[in-house]
């Protein structure tokens, strides 16, 4: 599961993930862990901190592997 580094940012996650876990910032001032499901969406947003998680397209993943 992914953990966003700062509030309000967008984090790309693997295209095959069905959900993500958000805990807010990576310090002691985060928020309770919440699990966000993608369902039919390609982007979900944490209702505590506003971090957005976006499913990477297959092309995005291939370019990361090649680089």
PEVENHU-V969332 format. One record per backbone hydrogen bond with DSSP energy under -0.5 kcal/mol. NH is the residue of the N-H (numbers start at 0). CO is the residue of the C=O. E is the energy in kcal/mol with one decimal. If there is no record, write none. Layout:
nh:NH co:CO e:E
nh:NH co:CO e:E
This chain:
nh:8 co:5 e:-1.2
nh:10 co:51 e:-3.0
nh:12 co:53 e:-2.7
nh:16 co:13 e:-1.8
nh:19 co:35 e:-2.1
nh:21 co:33 e:-2.7
nh:25 co:4 e:-0.8
nh:29 co:26 e:-1.1
nh:30 co:22 e:-1.9
nh:33 co:21 e:-2.2
nh:35 co:19 e:-2.8
nh:35 co:33 e:-0.5
nh:37 co:17 e:-2.6
nh:38 co:17 e:-0.6
nh:40 co:37 e:-3.3
nh:43 co:52 e:-2.3
nh:45 co:50 e:-2.8
nh:49 co:45 e:-1.3
nh:51 co:8 e:-2.9
nh:52 co:43 e:-2.9
nh:53 co:10 e:-2.7
nh:54 co:41 e:-2.9
nh:55 co:12 e:-3.0
nh:60 co:56 e:-2.0
nh:61 co:57 e:-1.9
nh:62 co:58 e:-2.1
nh:63 co:59 e:-1.6
nh:64 co:60 e:-1.9
nh:65 co:61 e:-2.0
nh:66 co:62 e:-1.4
